Amino acid sequence: MSDNAKIQRFILKTIGQVPHSDNKQIARRVDSTRRSFSPMSRILQKVAPIGEARDREILKDASTYVYQTRAEGEVQAHVFLPEKPTEGLRPAVVFFHGGLWDTPMPTQFVPQCLHFASRGAVAVAAETRTLSKHGTGALDAVADARDLILWLRENAEMFQLDPNRITVGGAAGGAYLALMTALPPEKDLPTQNGYTCSPQALILFSALVNTSMKGTPVSERFPDLKAAKKLSALALVRSKLPPMLMFHGKADRIMPFADVASFRRKMAWRRNKVHLVDFEKADHSFFNFNVSHQFFEMTVVAADRFLVEQGLLDAPAKDDSLIDLD
């Protein structure tokens, strides 16, 4: 069996099925086919570990736009454009950062944005209103997320993007925001000038699919427990949803893997296309660039291949290094 075939089998069947040490041994083969992420490493080495100065340095290659003005202030999105000019319309990939809608973390998905911009997509590191900065909760962040997708579609010409090739992703609470652009019934989703906020695909990291747990920081970000239960992703599963790729650690203590597995079963029962890739012994933040380069690279390569297969990202000149999810 070739190395590429072994990597493919590793992603599809080995993660979460064999001891972690075996995962590491097989995953080394990704090194021969991975893309280079060294530019991001150099950036992180130069900047302070936390603070606004760090955010400005990491976001310096992005163009920052105010996509909505609320009573609490302006809400921004940081857009990374492809370096190489393209003739046709470009796909877009939007990421909402993690947390519990409490603290701004606009740089979390910059490494992923740099990758997808290098692949010819318009990549967006999104901000929403947060508790610490705006005194807001989960539903305010949901409204912002939906407005951002509408804003991108209305301004598609400015970014040379295809409004029908938008992927939305996120981590933890940001993954919940991504889900809330698609899961509710169409009649409950906002529209503007004929556009909808629903994306063509979702990429979800450590997703908060269950917000109904009483007495937890997750449910406390909602107006009340009734709203947290009603708007839980587990309660909103329906048919005809966009395809989804989910990454989740089996040792996640914020959102138990069992809830994510239940979400996937409900989605599959309604004939939705969902890939769930589980990581044995991985915790809530396993996929982040500054936590594990190995898991970061594996998830980015898998996400890339997923979007290629959905027709939402152009295939690279040589795509034998990308992971087949079929």
N, C-alpha and C positions, 0 to 999 in steps of 0.2 A: 504493500500500500504506500502511495506517495505521501510526502510530508503534508502537502495541501489537503489530501483526503483525510489524513489523521487530524489535522486542525479542524476541518469541517465536522468530523465525528466528535471531536472534543467539545466543540461549542454545542452541538445538538444533543449529545447523549452523556458526555463525561462529566460536565460541570454538575456538581451536586450529587453525583452517583458514585464517585470514587474518593479515597482519602485525599486530603488537601495536598499532601506531598506529591502524589501522583499527578494532580492537576498542574503543579508547578513544573514538573518534569516535562509533561507534554506541551505545556504552554510556551516553553522556550522556543519551540519551532516557529512561533509567531514572529520572533525576532528577524527571521530571514525574509519575511514578507511584509512587515509593518512599514508604515510611513514614518518619516522622521518628525519627532516632536521636540527636537532640541531647541528650536527658537523659543518655545515657551519656557523651557528650563532656564535658558539664559535670562529671560525677563524676570522670572521669579527669584533668581539669585541676586538681582540688582536692587530689588525693592524691599521696603519695610514689610514685616510680616502682617501687619494689620493697618487699617486707617485709610483715610481719604487719599493720601499721597500715593499709597499702593494702588488703589483703585484707578487713579488718574494715569499712572504709569502703565498699568496693564491694559487700560482701555484706550491708550493713545492712538492705536491704529484703527479705532472705530470712529464713526460719525455719530454724534449724539443728537437725537431728535426729541422734542416734546410732543408726545402723541395724544395727550389729554391733559386738560387743566381742570382740577377739581377744587372744591372749596378748601381742601387741606393743602393744596399746592400743585405744582407741575409734576407730571409723571413721564418718565423718560424711557427711551429705548436706544440701545447702542448697536449700530448697524455696521457689520463688516462686509465689505463688497469684494468680489473677486478681483485679484490683481490683473488678470488677463482680460482684455475686452472680449465680449461675445456678441455675435450677430443676433441671435434669437433671444427669446425671453428666458429668464433664469428662474430656477426653483428657489424657494425660501425655506429656511429652517429656523424656527424660533424656540428659544429656551427660556423657561421661567425658573429662577433659582429656588433652592430649597429653603428649609426652615418651616416654621409654623406661622407664616405671614407676619412675623414679628420684627425682623431686622433685615435691612437691605444687604444683599450680597450680589451685586451686579456682576462681579468678576468670576463667579463660580464656573460658568460655562464658556468662558473665553477660550480655553484650549479646544473645546469642541467646535466653537465658532470659527476659529482659525483653520481647523481641518476642513470644515464644510465650505468655507470661503475659498480655500485652495482647490476645492473640487468644483468650483464654478457656481456655488449657491450664494444667495444673499442670506447671511447668517445674523441672527439678532439675539443679543443678550438683553433680556427684557427686565424692566423694573415694574413694580406695582406699588400701591400704597401699603405701608406696613404699620404695625402697632407702635413701634418705638419712634418712628419718624412722623407719622400722621395721626396716630391714635385710632387706627382703623382695625377692622377684623377680616375674617376670611371672605365674606360676601363682597366687601369692597374690592378686595384683590381679584375676585372672580369677575366683577364688572370691568375692571381695568384690563384683564387678560382678553376678554371678549372684544373690548374696544380696540385693543392693539391689533388684533387680526383684521377687524373691519378697517382700521386705519391703513394697514399695509395694502389691503386690496384696493382701497380708494386711491392710494398713492402708488399703485403698481408701476405706472409709467415712469415716475421719478426714479425708481430703483431698477427699472427694466426687468421686473419680475413677473412671473406667470401667476395670476391670482388663483389658478386652478391647480397649482402645484405647491401648496403650502403644508409643511409638516410642523407640528407643534410638539415640543418636548418639555421635560422638566424633572426636577428631583423633589421627592417628599411632598411638601405643600405646593411646590411648583408643578409637580406632576398632577396633583389634584386640580390645579388651575387649568392645565392642559386638558384633562378629562372633562372639565366643566365647559369647555368650548364645543364639546361634541355630544356628551351623554344625554343631556336633557332632551325631552321631546322638541322637535323643530319649532313648534308653536311657542315654546318658552325661551327660545334663543333669539337674541336681537338681530335685526337686519338693518341695513342702511344703503339706500340707493340701489337696491337690488342685490346687495352682497350679504352673505351670511358669515358668521364667525366660525363655522365648523371647518376644521382642516381636512386635508386628504389622508393624513396618517398621523400617528402618535408614537413617540418614543419616550418611555417612562422609566425613570430610575427610582427605586425605593419608594414607589408610589403610595400615598396615603389613600387607600381605597375604602377604608372604613373610618368614618368620622363620628360614629354613633356611640363610642365608648364613654360612658358617664364618668365625670370626675377626672378627665384627662386634659392635658394642655390642648389637645386637638379639638375636642368638642367645646372647650371653653372659649375658643376663638369665634364661635358662632353666637348669634343673638340668644339662643336657648337650645336646650337639648333636642327639642322637637325639630328645629330647623337642621341641626346637625344630623339627625337620623334621616330626615326627608331628603336631604341633599347629599347623603353618602353615596359614593360611586357604586357600592354594592346594591343600593336600592334603586339605582337609575339605569341599570343594564337593560338594553332593548335591542331589537334587531336593526340591521342596516347601518351599523356603525363603521367608522373608518378602521382600516387595519392598524394593529398595534404591536409594538415590540416592547416587552417589559424585561427589565433587569432587576433582580432582587436577591439579597443575601438571606441565607437560611438562618443566620444568627441575628437578624435585624430585631432590635428590642423596641424600636419605635412603632413599626408596623409589622406585626407577626406575619411570617411567610404563609401561614395557613389562610389568612384573610385574602392574600393575593392569589393563592391557588384557588380559593373559592370564587373570586372574581373571574379568573380565567375560565373556570368550569361554566359559570353562568353565561359568559360571553360565547363560549363554544356551543352551548346548548341552543343559543339563539342564532347560530350559524354565522357568528362574527369571526373574523380572522385575527387570532391573537397568538403571538409567540411569547412564551415565558421562559426566560433563561435564568436558572437559579445558580447561586454560587455558594458552595458548601463553606460553612464557618465564616462567611463574610458578614460584616455588620452594615449599619445603615449608610455609611459614607464610603463604601469600598471602591466605588467607581471614579472618585475624584482624582484629578491629575496629581494633586499634592499628597494623596493618601497611598495610592498604588499605581505606578506607571503601567504595570502589567495588566491590571484590570481595566485601567483607563483605555489602553490600546485595544484590548480585546473588545470592549463594548463599543468603541468608536468604529472599529473595522466591521463589527456585526451590524451596527446601525447603518453604516455606509452601504453595505450589501443589501440590507433590507430595503432601503430607499431606491436603490438601483432596480431591484426586483419589482417594486411597486410602480416603476416608471416616474418616480419623483426626484431622481438624480441621474444625470447622465453617467453611463458606464465609463470607467477609465480606459485608457488605451490598452492596458493590460490588467484585466480584472481577475486573473487566476489567483491573486493573493487575497481576494475577498471571500467572505464566508457565505456559503450557500445555505439558505434557511429552509429550502424545500425538503 
